Amino acid sequence: MVHIIGVISKYLILFFMAFYTIKCFSYFTARTKGRREDNLNVQVVCIFLIHFLCHVCLFLNTRDRLVVGIFIIEVAVAVLYLILFHAAYPDASRLITNNVIFLMLIGFTMLLRLNPSTVLRHLVLCSGALFLTSFLPWLMGRMKRMDRWTAFYGITGFLALATVFIPGIGISKYGARNWIALGPISLQPMEFVKILFILFIASGLVKLRTLGGLVLNALEAAAFMMILVAESDFGAVVLFYLCYIMMVYLATSRPIFLIGGLLLAVGAGVLGFTVFRETLFSHVMVRVTAWRDPESVATTGGYQIMQSLFAIGSGGMAGTGLGNGNPASVPVVESDFIFAAICEEMGVIFGLALILVYVSSFLAMANIAMKCRKPFYKYMTFGMAVVYIFQVFLNIGGTVKFIPSTGVTLPLVSYGFSSVFSTLIMFSMVQFTYIFVVKEAEDIEKQKEEILERTGESGAAGVPEVGRG
């Protein structure tokens, strides 16, 4: 009987996941506000059904009361957030809040499966971050001149990145010195600096008037990346660079900057791997070798990617069922390679649907950016959308051996407080832009109505005069 319930739950999870994903995209094609609201309401139902079924599977496999307790806390946090956030911001994007809650619940569920001893601490920290970042739209609404703080963003970002070089604070992990230890908490400054970097570039692009100004802006952006190179955090370098050239392309609308930026990236990569492969790129070469031929280094650098591929392959399209796989065989599975665990136990179908959920969030963020009339908020939102989707690409691409592993986390799903916190900050800032866009649209409608009223009054007043003449 237990086995039957487990199998039914597994396939119901896939069904509701597919349904949730469809609603992510039918939201964009809905022609009326009522249709959009119906799609969003269905999404909320799917979120909690998937979450409930996942915990049913976990409980059947473990019979641990911790599963029940964590489930109750997670549901309470999710319901409270959805109610309070939209009560405080009625004009906020419900699609974004739905996806945020959905991805966080998937992350909590997988961590409960993979490492139960850390799930409660992670849940408390991330729930605190969720509610703390909810104040950002309100705070940003009172900071009217954020586009003038270029120097603040730049200096703060440089200092934050440099903290990893302070003895006793900065620590190295997996070949890169990109962590700091603050008592019992370890953080990656890069996760927060990427937000400052986006704000720095956005505020600089708003003031851009000449080609010389663009060159100076590029040199300032390059300085950020040089610090990341010194940290040997090349995943972050790729993320920052792609974000920069995409933001410049949006601001200038000139394909030459996009094409030139990509060619420059290729040239820099070739130079690095030919000249600095034994110094700066030594640990990167290990990952490249593991990517090209993992079997040749199966006992060292290739073991992780081989285990990841075995996990995904053993799960198949429908997965082994939550709690029935062996994801612990993949090193660092709860953070860098959590997508492999998801595919093994919840199925490749679930994994593909998860990618589409990420894509729907990106489309929503990019759409908000394109509709915004204020350049600073437009560039800021677009930069965050680009960082978000490329982070997804780098993580999943490394997990499935499409590209070399970069050590980048999967947003809101991977274990890691600093990663979750920074992503929540970005989503809250995007929510502010969405609210701002709604207000812009309302102001335009009011102006049109006022013009029509004035035109109608003048027309009505003119008719009697003509008649008398």
DRENDO-1510 file (C-alpha; in Angstrom, 1 decimal, always signed):
<recs>
REC; n; res; u; v; w
REC; 1; MET; +0.0; +0.0; +0.0 .
REC; 2; VAL; +2.8; +2.4; +0.9 .
REC; 3; HIS; +4.5; +1.6; -2.4 .
REC; 4; ILE; +1.3; +2.3; -4.3 .
REC; 5; ILE; +0.8; +5.7; -2.6 .
REC; 6; GLY; +4.4; +6.6; -3.4 .
REC; 7; VAL; +4.0; +5.8; -7.1 .
REC; 8; ILE; +0.7; +7.7; -7.4 .
REC; 9; SER; +2.3; +10.7; -5.6 .
REC; 10; LYS; +5.2; +10.7; -8.0 .
REC; 11; TYR; +3.1; +10.9; -11.1 .
REC; 12; LEU; +0.7; +13.4; -9.5 .
REC; 13; ILE; +3.7; +15.6; -8.8 .
REC; 14; LEU; +4.7; +15.4; -12.5 .
REC; 15; PHE; +1.1; +16.2; -13.6 .
REC; 16; PHE; +0.8; +19.3; -11.3 .
REC; 17; MET; +4.3; +20.4; -12.2 .
REC; 18; ALA; +3.4; +20.3; -15.9 .
REC; 19; PHE; +0.2; +22.2; -15.2 .
REC; 20; TYR; +2.0; +24.8; -13.2 .
REC; 21; THR; +4.5; +25.3; -16.0 .
REC; 22; ILE; +1.7; +25.7; -18.6 .
REC; 23; LYS; +0.1; +28.4; -16.4 .
REC; 24; CYS; +3.4; +30.3; -16.2 .
REC; 25; PHE; +3.2; +30.8; -20.0 .
REC; 26; SER; -0.6; +31.1; -20.5 .
REC; 27; TYR; -0.3; +34.1; -18.1 .
REC; 28; PHE; +1.5; +36.0; -20.9 .
REC; 29; THR; -1.1; +35.0; -23.5 .
REC; 30; ALA; -4.2; +35.7; -21.4 .
REC; 31; ARG; -6.2; +38.6; -23.0 .
REC; 32; THR; -8.1; +39.7; -20.0 .
REC; 33; LYS; -7.1; +40.5; -16.4 .
REC; 34; GLY; -9.6; +37.9; -15.2 .
REC; 35; ARG; -8.0; +35.2; -17.2 .
REC; 36; ARG; -4.6; +36.1; -15.8 .
REC; 37; GLU; -5.9; +36.0; -12.3 .
REC; 38; ASP; -7.4; +32.6; -12.9 .
REC; 39; ASN; -4.1; +31.3; -14.1 .
REC; 40; LEU; -2.3; +32.7; -11.1 .
REC; 41; ASN; -4.9; +31.2; -8.7 .
REC; 42; VAL; -4.4; +27.8; -10.3 .
REC; 43; GLN; -0.7; +28.2; -9.9 .
REC; 44; VAL; -1.1; +28.7; -6.1 .
REC; 45; VAL; -3.1; +25.5; -5.8 .
REC; 46; CYS; -0.5; +23.6; -7.8 .
REC; 47; ILE; +2.3; +24.9; -5.6 .
REC; 48; PHE; +0.8; +23.6; -2.4 .
REC; 49; LEU; -0.4; +20.3; -4.0 .
REC; 50; ILE; +3.2; +19.6; -5.3 .
REC; 51; HIS; +4.6; +20.6; -1.9 .
REC; 52; PHE; +2.2; +18.3; +0.0 .
REC; 53; LEU; +2.8; +15.3; -2.3 .
REC; 54; CYS; +6.6; +15.8; -2.0 .
REC; 55; HIS; +6.4; +15.6; +1.8 .
REC; 56; VAL; +4.1; +12.6; +1.5 .
REC; 57; CYS; +6.8; +10.8; -0.4 .
REC; 58; LEU; +9.5; +11.8; +2.1 .
REC; 59; PHE; +7.4; +10.8; +5.1 .
REC; 60; LEU; +6.6; +7.4; +3.6 .
REC; 61; ASN; +10.3; +6.8; +3.1 .
REC; 62; THR; +11.6; +8.1; +6.4 .
REC; 63; ARG; +8.7; +8.0; +8.9 .
REC; 64; ASP; +10.4; +11.0; +10.5 .
REC; 65; ARG; +8.2; +13.5; +12.3 .
REC; 66; LEU; +10.6; +16.2; +11.3 .
REC; 67; VAL; +9.2; +16.0; +7.8 .
REC; 68; VAL; +5.7; +16.9; +9.1 .
REC; 69; GLY; +7.0; +19.7; +11.3 .
REC; 70; ILE; +9.1; +21.3; +8.5 .
REC; 71; PHE; +6.1; +20.9; +6.1 .
REC; 72; ILE; +3.8; +22.9; +8.5 .
REC; 73; ILE; +6.4; +25.7; +8.9 .
REC; 74; GLU; +7.0; +26.0; +5.2 .
REC; 75; VAL; +3.3; +26.2; +4.4 .
REC; 76; ALA; +2.8; +28.8; +7.1 .
REC; 77; VAL; +5.7; +30.9; +5.8 .
REC; 78; ALA; +4.5; +30.6; +2.1 .
REC; 79; VAL; +0.9; +31.5; +2.9 .
REC; 80; LEU; +1.8; +34.4; +5.2 .
REC; 81; TYR; +4.2; +35.8; +2.6 .
REC; 82; LEU; +1.7; +35.6; -0.3 .
REC; 83; ILE; -1.0; +37.3; +1.7 .
REC; 84; LEU; +1.1; +40.0; +3.4 .
REC; 85; PHE; +3.1; +40.9; +0.3 .
REC; 86; HIS; +0.1; +41.5; -2.0 .
REC; 87; ALA; -1.8; +43.2; +0.8 .
REC; 88; ALA; +1.1; +45.7; +1.1 .
REC; 89; TYR; +1.6; +45.9; -2.7 .
REC; 90; PRO; -1.7; +45.3; -4.5 .
REC; 91; ASP; +0.0; +46.2; -7.9 .
REC; 92; ALA; +2.9; +43.8; -7.5 .
REC; 93; SER; +3.4; +40.9; -10.0 .
REC; 94; ARG; +1.8; +37.7; -8.7 .
REC; 95; LEU; +3.6; +35.6; -11.3 .
REC; 96; ILE; +6.9; +36.6; -9.7 .
REC; 97; THR; +5.8; +36.0; -6.1 .
REC; 98; ASN; +4.3; +32.6; -7.1 .
REC; 99; ASN; +7.6; +31.5; -8.8 .
REC; 100; VAL; +9.6; +32.8; -5.8 .
REC; 101; ILE; +7.6; +30.7; -3.4 .
REC; 102; PHE; +7.5; +27.7; -5.6 .
REC; 103; LEU; +11.3; +27.6; -6.2 .
REC; 104; MET; +12.0; +28.2; -2.5 .
REC; 105; LEU; +9.7; +25.4; -1.5 .
REC; 106; ILE; +11.4; +23.1; -4.0 .
REC; 107; GLY; +14.8; +24.1; -2.5 .
REC; 108; PHE; +13.6; +23.4; +1.1 .
REC; 109; THR; +12.1; +20.1; +0.1 .
REC; 110; MET; +15.3; +18.9; -1.6 .
REC; 111; LEU; +17.5; +20.0; +1.3 .
REC; 112; LEU; +15.2; +18.1; +3.7 .
REC; 113; ARG; +15.8; +15.1; +1.5 .
REC; 114; LEU; +19.5; +15.6; +1.1 .
REC; 115; ASN; +20.7; +17.0; +4.4 .
REC; 116; PRO; +18.0; +17.1; +7.1 .
REC; 117; SER; +20.3; +18.4; +9.8 .
REC; 118; THR; +20.7; +21.8; +8.1 .
REC; 119; VAL; +17.2; +22.3; +6.8 .
REC; 120; LEU; +15.7; +24.0; +9.9 .
REC; 121; ARG; +18.6; +26.6; +10.1 .
REC; 122; HIS; +18.4; +27.2; +6.4 .
REC; 123; LEU; +14.6; +27.6; +6.5 .
REC; 124; VAL; +14.7; +30.1; +9.4 .
REC; 125; LEU; +17.5; +32.2; +7.7 .
REC; 126; CYS; +15.8; +32.2; +4.3 .
REC; 127; SER; +12.3; +32.9; +5.7 .
REC; 128; GLY; +13.8; +35.9; +7.5 .
REC; 129; ALA; +15.4; +37.1; +4.3 .
REC; 130; LEU; +12.1; +36.6; +2.5 .
REC; 131; PHE; +10.2; +38.9; +4.8 .
REC; 132; LEU; +13.1; +41.4; +5.2 .
REC; 133; THR; +13.4; +41.9; +1.5 .
REC; 134; SER; +9.7; +42.5; +1.3 .
REC; 135; PHE; +10.3; +46.0; +2.6 .
REC; 136; LEU; +12.5; +46.9; -0.4 .
REC; 137; PRO; +9.8; +48.1; -2.8 .
REC; 138; TRP; +8.5; +50.5; +0.0 .
REC; 139; LEU; +12.1; +51.7; +0.7 .
REC; 140; MET; +12.9; +52.2; -3.0 .
REC; 141; GLY; +9.8; +54.3; -3.4 .
REC; 142; ARG; +11.2; +56.8; -0.9 .
REC; 143; MET; +14.7; +56.9; -2.5 .
REC; 144; LYS; +14.0; +59.1; -5.5 .
REC; 145; ARG; +17.6; +59.6; -6.8 .
REC; 146; MET; +19.1; +56.1; -6.8 .
REC; 147; ASP; +20.6; +56.9; -10.3 .
REC; 148; ARG; +22.9; +59.4; -8.8 .
REC; 149; TRP; +24.7; +57.0; -6.4 .
REC; 150; THR; +27.2; +55.7; -8.9 .
REC; 151; ALA; +30.3; +56.3; -6.7 .
REC; 152; PHE; +28.5; +54.7; -3.7 .
REC; 153; TYR; +27.7; +51.5; -5.7 .
REC; 154; GLY; +31.2; +51.3; -7.1 .
REC; 155; ILE; +33.2; +51.9; -3.9 .
REC; 156; THR; +31.0; +49.7; -1.8 .
REC; 157; GLY; +31.2; +46.9; -4.4 .
REC; 158; PHE; +35.0; +47.1; -4.5 .
REC; 159; LEU; +35.4; +47.0; -0.7 .
REC; 160; ALA; +32.9; +44.1; -0.4 .
REC; 161; LEU; +34.8; +42.0; -3.0 .
REC; 162; ALA; +38.2; +42.9; -1.3 .
REC; 163; THR; +37.0; +41.5; +2.1 .
REC; 164; VAL; +38.0; +38.0; +0.9 .
REC; 165; PHE; +41.6; +39.0; +1.0 .
REC; 166; ILE; +41.5; +40.0; +4.7 .
REC; 167; PRO; +43.5; +37.4; +6.7 .
REC; 168; GLY; +41.3; +35.5; +9.2 .
REC; 169; ILE; +38.1; +36.5; +7.3 .
REC; 170; GLY; +38.6; +35.4; +3.7 .
REC; 171; ILE; +38.5; +31.6; +3.0 .
REC; 172; SER; +39.1; +29.4; +0.0 .
REC; 173; LYS; +36.7; +26.8; -1.2 .
REC; 174; TYR; +37.0; +24.5; -4.3 .
REC; 175; GLY; +40.0; +26.5; -5.7 .
REC; 176; ALA; +38.5; +30.0; -5.4 .
REC; 177; ARG; +39.0; +32.5; -2.6 .
REC; 178; ASN; +35.5; +34.0; -2.7 .
REC; 179; TRP; +34.1; +33.3; +0.8 .
REC; 180; ILE; +34.2; +35.2; +4.1 .
REC; 181; ALA; +33.5; +33.8; +7.5 .
REC; 182; LEU; +31.6; +35.9; +10.0 .
REC; 183; GLY; +31.3; +33.8; +13.1 .
REC; 184; PRO; +29.1; +30.8; +12.4 .
REC; 185; ILE; +27.9; +32.3; +9.1 .
REC; 186; SER; +29.9; +31.9; +5.8 .
REC; 187; LEU; +29.0; +34.3; +2.9 .
REC; 188; GLN; +30.0; +34.9; -0.7 .
REC; 189; PRO; +30.4; +38.7; -1.1 .
REC; 190; MET; +30.0; +38.2; -4.9 .
REC; 191; GLU; +26.3; +37.3; -4.4 .
REC; 192; PHE; +25.6; +40.8; -3.1 .
REC; 193; VAL; +28.2; +42.6; -5.1 .
REC; 194; LYS; +26.5; +41.5; -8.3 .
REC; 195; ILE; +23.5; +43.7; -7.3 .
REC; 196; LEU; +25.8; +46.6; -6.6 .
REC; 197; PHE; +27.5; +46.0; -9.9 .
REC; 198; ILE; +24.2; +46.1; -11.8 .
REC; 199; LEU; +23.2; +49.4; -10.0 .
REC; 200; PHE; +26.7; +50.8; -10.7 .
REC; 201; ILE; +26.4; +50.0; -14.4 .
REC; 202; ALA; +22.8; +51.2; -14.7 .
REC; 203; SER; +23.6; +54.5; -13.0 .
REC; 204; GLY; +26.6; +55.0; -15.3 .
REC; 205; LEU; +24.7; +54.2; -18.4 .
REC; 206; VAL; +22.0; +56.8; -17.5 .
REC; 207; LYS; +24.7; +59.5; -17.6 .
REC; 208; LEU; +26.3; +58.1; -20.8 .
REC; 209; ARG; +26.7; +60.8; -23.5 .
REC; 210; THR; +29.9; +60.0; -25.5 .
REC; 211; LEU; +32.0; +57.1; -26.7 .
REC; 212; GLY; +34.7; +58.2; -24.2 .
REC; 213; GLY; +32.2; +57.9; -21.4 .
REC; 214; LEU; +31.4; +54.3; -22.5 .
REC; 215; VAL; +35.1; +53.4; -22.6 .
REC; 216; LEU; +35.5; +54.8; -19.0 .
REC; 217; ASN; +32.4; +52.9; -17.9 .
REC; 218; ALA; +33.8; +49.7; -19.5 .
REC; 219; LEU; +37.1; +50.2; -17.6 .
REC; 220; GLU; +35.3; +50.6; -14.3 .
REC; 221; ALA; +33.3; +47.4; -15.0 .
REC; 222; ALA; +36.6; +45.6; -15.9 .
REC; 223; ALA; +38.0; +46.6; -12.5 .
REC; 224; PHE; +35.3; +44.6; -10.8 .
REC; 225; MET; +36.1; +41.6; -12.9 .
REC; 226; MET; +39.8; +41.9; -12.3 .
REC; 227; ILE; +39.2; +41.4; -8.5 .
REC; 228; LEU; +37.1; +38.3; -9.3 .
REC; 229; VAL; +40.0; +37.0; -11.5 .
REC; 230; ALA; +42.3; +37.5; -8.5 .
REC; 231; GLU; +39.9; +35.5; -6.4 .
REC; 232; SER; +39.9; +32.7; -9.1 .
REC; 233; ASP; +36.1; +33.0; -9.3 .
REC; 234; PHE; +35.7; +32.6; -13.0 .
REC; 235; GLY; +32.0; +31.7; -12.9 .
REC; 236; ALA; +31.3; +35.1; -11.4 .
REC; 237; VAL; +33.6; +36.8; -14.1 .
REC; 238; VAL; +31.5; +35.2; -16.8 .
REC; 239; LEU; +28.3; +36.3; -15.1 .
REC; 240; PHE; +29.4; +39.9; -14.6 .
REC; 241; TYR; +30.7; +40.2; -18.1 .
REC; 242; LEU; +27.6; +38.9; -19.8 .
REC; 243; CYS; +25.5; +41.1; -17.7 .
REC; 244; TYR; +27.6; +44.1; -18.7 .
REC; 245; ILE; +27.5; +43.7; -22.4 .
REC; 246; MET; +23.8; +42.9; -22.4 .
REC; 247; MET; +23.1; +46.1; -20.4 .
REC; 248; VAL; +25.3; +48.2; -22.7 .
REC; 249; TYR; +23.4; +46.7; -25.7 .
REC; 250; LEU; +20.1; +47.6; -24.2 .
REC; 251; ALA; +21.3; +51.2; -23.5 .
REC; 252; THR; +22.8; +51.8; -26.9 .
REC; 253; SER; +20.8; +49.6; -29.2 .
REC; 254; ARG; +23.9; +49.0; -31.2 .
REC; 255; PRO; +24.7; +45.4; -32.2 .
REC; 256; ILE; +28.4; +46.2; -32.6 .
REC; 257; PHE; +28.8; +46.4; -28.8 .
REC; 258; LEU; +27.1; +43.1; -28.4 .
REC; 259; ILE; +29.1; +41.3; -31.1 .
REC; 260; GLY; +32.3; +43.1; -30.1 .
REC; 261; GLY; +31.8; +42.1; -26.5 .
REC; 262; LEU; +31.3; +38.5; -27.3 .
REC; 263; LEU; +34.4; +38.4; -29.6 .
REC; 264; LEU; +36.4; +40.1; -26.9 .
REC; 265; ALA; +35.3; +37.4; -24.4 .
REC; 266; VAL; +36.4; +34.7; -26.8 .
REC; 267; GLY; +39.8; +36.4; -27.2 .
REC; 268; ALA; +40.3; +36.8; -23.5 .
REC; 269; GLY; +39.4; +33.1; -23.0 .
REC; 270; VAL; +41.9; +32.0; -25.6 .
REC; 271; LEU; +44.6; +34.3; -24.1 .
REC; 272; GLY; +43.9; +33.0; -20.6 .
REC; 273; PHE; +44.1; +29.4; -21.5 .
REC; 274; THR; +47.2; +29.7; -23.6 .
REC; 275; VAL; +49.3; +32.1; -21.4 .
REC; 276; PHE; +47.9; +31.8; -17.9 .
REC; 277; ARG; +46.7; +28.2; -17.9 .
REC; 278; GLU; +49.3; +27.1; -15.3 .
REC; 279; THR; +48.8; +30.1; -13.0 .
REC; 280; LEU; +45.5; +31.9; -12.9 .
REC; 281; PHE; +43.6; +29.2; -14.8 .
REC; 282; SER; +45.1; +26.1; -13.1 .
REC; 283; HIS; +41.9; +25.1; -11.3 .
REC; 284; VAL; +39.8; +26.1; -14.2 .
REC; 285; MET; +41.8; +23.7; -16.4 .
REC; 286; VAL; +40.9; +20.9; -14.1 .
REC; 287; ARG; +37.2; +21.6; -14.7 .
REC; 288; VAL; +37.7; +21.9; -18.4 .
REC; 289; THR; +39.5; +18.5; -18.5 .
REC; 290; ALA; +36.7; +17.0; -16.5 .
REC; 291; TRP; +34.2; +18.5; -18.9 .
REC; 292; ARG; +35.9; +17.2; -22.0 .
REC; 293; ASP; +36.7; +13.7; -20.8 .
REC; 294; PRO; +35.5; +13.0; -17.3 .
REC; 295; GLU; +36.5; +9.3; -17.5 .
REC; 296; SER; +40.2; +10.3; -17.9 .
REC; 297; VAL; +40.1; +12.0; -14.5 .
REC; 298; ALA; +37.4; +9.9; -12.9 .
REC; 299; THR; +39.2; +9.6; -9.5 .
REC; 300; THR; +39.8; +13.4; -9.2 .
REC; 301; GLY; +38.1; +16.2; -11.1 .
REC; 302; GLY; +35.8; +14.1; -13.3 .
REC; 303; TYR; +34.2; +12.2; -10.5 .
REC; 304; GLN; +31.6; +14.9; -9.7 .
REC; 305; ILE; +30.3; +15.3; -13.2 .
REC; 306; MET; +30.3; +11.5; -13.8 .
REC; 307; GLN; +28.1; +11.0; -10.7 .
REC; 308; SER; +25.9; +13.8; -11.8 .
REC; 309; LEU; +25.3; +12.2; -15.2 .
REC; 310; PHE; +24.7; +8.8; -13.6 .
REC; 311; ALA; +22.2; +10.3; -11.3 .
REC; 312; ILE; +20.2; +12.0; -14.0 .
REC; 313; GLY; +20.3; +8.9; -16.2 .
REC; 314; SER; +19.3; +6.5; -13.4 .
REC; 315; GLY; +16.2; +8.7; -12.7 .
REC; 316; GLY; +14.9; +8.6; -16.2 .
REC; 317; MET; +11.9; +10.7; -17.4 .
REC; 318; ALA; +9.7; +10.1; -14.3 .
REC; 319; GLY; +12.4; +9.8; -11.6 .
REC; 320; THR; +12.9; +7.2; -8.9 .
REC; 321; GLY; +10.6; +8.9; -6.5 .
REC; 322; LEU; +11.5; +11.4; -3.8 .
REC; 323; GLY; +13.6; +9.5; -1.3 .
REC; 324; ASN; +14.3; +6.5; -3.5 .
REC; 325; GLY; +17.4; +7.6; -5.3 .
REC; 326; ASN; +21.1; +7.9; -4.3 .
REC; 327; PRO; +21.8; +11.6; -4.8 .
REC; 328; ALA; +24.3; +11.7; -2.0 .
REC; 329; SER; +26.8; +10.0; -4.3 .
REC; 330; VAL; +27.2; +13.4; -6.1 .
REC; 331; PRO; +29.7; +15.6; -4.2 .
REC; 332; VAL; +28.3; +19.0; -3.2 .
REC; 333; VAL; +24.9; +17.9; -4.4 .
REC; 334; GLU; +22.8; +20.2; -2.1 .
REC; 335; SER; +24.4; +23.4; -3.7 .
REC; 336; ASP; +26.2; +23.2; -7.0 .
REC; 337; PHE; +24.7; +20.0; -8.3 .
REC; 338; ILE; +21.2; +20.0; -6.8 .
REC; 339; PHE; +19.6; +19.8; -10.3 .
REC; 340; ALA; +21.1; +16.3; -10.7 .
REC; 341; ALA; +19.3; +15.2; -7.5 .
REC; 342; ILE; +16.0; +16.8; -8.7 .
REC; 343; CYS; +16.3; +14.9; -12.0 .
REC; 344; GLU; +17.2; +11.6; -10.4 .
REC; 345; GLU; +14.3; +11.5; -7.9 .
REC; 346; MET; +11.7; +13.7; -9.5 .
REC; 347; GLY; +12.4; +13.0; -13.1 .
REC; 348; VAL; +13.8; +14.6; -16.2 .
REC; 349; ILE; +10.3; +15.8; -17.0 .
REC; 350; PHE; +10.2; +17.7; -13.7 .
REC; 351; GLY; +13.7; +19.1; -14.4 .
REC; 352; LEU; +12.7; +20.4; -17.8 .
REC; 353; ALA; +9.6; +22.0; -16.4 .
REC; 354; LEU; +11.7; +23.6; -13.7 .
REC; 355; ILE; +13.9; +25.2; -16.4 .
REC; 356; LEU; +10.7; +26.6; -18.1 .
REC; 357; VAL; +9.6; +28.0; -14.7 .
REC; 358; TYR; +13.0; +29.9; -14.6 .
REC; 359; VAL; +12.5; +31.0; -18.2 .
REC; 360; SER; +9.0; +32.4; -17.4 .
REC; 361; SER; +10.5; +34.4; -14.5 .
REC; 362; PHE; +13.1; +35.8; -16.9 .
REC; 363; LEU; +10.5; +36.7; -19.5 .
REC; 364; ALA; +8.4; +38.5; -16.8 .
REC; 365; MET; +11.4; +40.5; -15.6 .
REC; 366; ALA; +12.5; +41.4; -19.1 .
REC; 367; ASN; +9.0; +42.4; -20.0 .
REC; 368; ILE; +8.9; +44.7; -17.0 .
REC; 369; ALA; +12.2; +46.2; -18.0 .
REC; 370; MET; +11.0; +46.9; -21.6 .
REC; 371; LYS; +7.8; +48.6; -20.4 .
REC; 372; CYS; +9.6; +50.9; -17.9 .
REC; 373; ARG; +10.1; +54.5; -19.2 .
REC; 374; LYS; +12.7; +55.5; -16.6 .
REC; 375; PRO; +16.1; +54.5; -17.9 .
REC; 376; PHE; +17.7; +53.7; -14.5 .
REC; 377; TYR; +15.0; +51.3; -13.5 .
REC; 378; LYS; +14.9; +49.8; -17.0 .
REC; 379; TYR; +18.6; +49.0; -17.0 .
REC; 380; MET; +18.6; +47.8; -13.4 .
REC; 381; THR; +15.7; +45.4; -14.0 .
REC; 382; PHE; +17.1; +44.1; -17.3 .
REC; 383; GLY; +20.5; +43.5; -15.7 .
REC; 384; MET; +18.9; +41.5; -12.9 .
REC; 385; ALA; +17.0; +39.5; -15.4 .
REC; 386; VAL; +20.2; +38.7; -17.3 .
REC; 387; VAL; +22.2; +37.7; -14.2 .
REC; 388; TYR; +19.3; +35.5; -13.1 .
REC; 389; ILE; +18.9; +33.6; -16.3 .
REC; 390; PHE; +22.6; +33.2; -17.0 .
REC; 391; GLN; +23.1; +31.9; -13.4 .
REC; 392; VAL; +20.5; +29.3; -14.2 .
REC; 393; PHE; +22.3; +28.4; -17.4 .
REC; 394; LEU; +25.7; +28.2; -15.8 .
REC; 395; ASN; +24.5; +25.9; -13.0 .
REC; 396; ILE; +22.4; +23.5; -15.1 .
REC; 397; GLY; +24.8; +23.6; -18.0 .
REC; 398; GLY; +27.6; +22.5; -15.7 .
REC; 399; THR; +25.4; +19.8; -14.1 .
REC; 400; VAL; +24.5; +18.2; -17.4 .
REC; 401; LYS; +28.0; +18.6; -18.9 .
REC; 402; PHE; +26.9; +21.1; -21.5 .
REC; 403; ILE; +29.6; +23.5; -20.3 .
REC; 404; PRO; +32.4; +23.2; -17.7 .
REC; 405; SER; +31.2; +23.4; -14.1 .
REC; 406; THR; +31.5; +27.0; -12.8 .
REC; 407; GLY; +30.5; +26.6; -9.1 .
REC; 408; VAL; +27.4; +28.9; -9.6 .
REC; 409; THR; +24.3; +28.0; -7.5 .
REC; 410; LEU; +20.8; +27.4; -8.8 .
REC; 411; PRO; +18.8; +30.5; -7.8 .
REC; 412; LEU; +16.4; +30.0; -4.8 .
REC; 413; VAL; +16.8; +26.2; -5.0 .
REC; 414; SER; +20.5; +25.5; -4.1 .
REC; 415; TYR; +21.6; +25.4; -0.5 .
REC; 416; GLY; +23.3; +28.6; +0.5 .
REC; 417; PHE; +22.0; +31.6; +2.4 .
REC; 418; SER; +23.9; +34.3; +0.6 .
REC; 419; SER; +22.7; +33.0; -2.8 .
REC; 420; VAL; +19.0; +32.9; -1.7 .
REC; 421; PHE; +19.2; +36.3; +0.0 .
REC; 422; SER; +20.7; +38.1; -3.0 .
REC; 423; THR; +18.2; +36.5; -5.3 .
REC; 424; LEU; +15.3; +37.6; -3.1 .
REC; 425; ILE; +16.8; +41.2; -3.1 .
REC; 426; MET; +16.8; +41.2; -6.9 .
REC; 427; PHE; +13.2; +40.0; -7.1 .
REC; 428; SER; +12.0; +42.6; -4.6 .
REC; 429; MET; +13.7; +45.3; -6.6 .
REC; 430; VAL; +12.1; +44.0; -9.8 .
REC; 431; GLN; +8.8; +44.1; -8.0 .
REC; 432; PHE; +9.4; +47.8; -7.3 .
REC; 433; THR; +9.9; +48.4; -11.0 .
REC; 434; TYR; +6.7; +46.5; -11.8 .
REC; 435; ILE; +4.8; +48.7; -9.3 .
REC; 436; PHE; +6.4; +51.8; -10.9 .
REC; 437; VAL; +5.4; +50.7; -14.4 .
REC; 438; VAL; +1.8; +50.2; -13.3 .
REC; 439; LYS; +1.8; +53.7; -11.8 .
REC; 440; GLU; +3.3; +55.0; -15.0 .
REC; 441; ALA; +0.5; +53.4; -17.0 .
REC; 442; GLU; -2.1; +54.8; -14.7 .
REC; 443; ASP; -0.7; +58.3; -15.0 .
REC; 444; ILE; -0.7; +58.1; -18.8 .
REC; 445; GLU; -4.3; +57.0; -18.7 .
REC; 446; LYS; -5.3; +59.9; -16.4 .
REC; 447; GLN; -3.5; +62.3; -18.7 .
REC; 448; LYS; -5.4; +60.9; -21.7 .
REC; 449; GLU; -8.7; +61.2; -19.9 .
REC; 450; GLU; -7.9; +64.8; -18.9 .
REC; 451; ILE; -7.1; +65.7; -22.5 .
REC; 452; LEU; -10.3; +64.1; -23.7 .
REC; 453; GLU; -12.3; +66.0; -21.1 .
REC; 454; ARG; -10.8; +69.3; -22.0 .
REC; 455; THR; -11.2; +68.6; -25.8 .
REC; 456; GLY; -14.9; +67.6; -25.2 .
REC; 457; GLU; -15.6; +70.8; -23.2 .
REC; 458; SER; -14.1; +73.1; -25.7 .
REC; 459; GLY; -16.0; +71.3; -28.5 .
REC; 460; ALA; -19.3; +71.6; -26.6 .
REC; 461; ALA; -18.7; +75.3; -25.9 .
REC; 462; GLY; -18.0; +76.0; -29.6 .
REC; 463; VAL; -21.2; +74.6; -31.1 .
REC; 464; PRO; -23.6; +77.2; -29.8 .
REC; 465; GLU; -21.3; +80.0; -31.0 .
REC; 466; VAL; -21.3; +78.6; -34.5 .
REC; 467; GLY; -25.1; +78.3; -34.4 .
REC; 468; ARG; -25.6; +81.9; -33.4 .
REC; 469; GLY; -23.3; +83.1; -36.1 .
</recs>
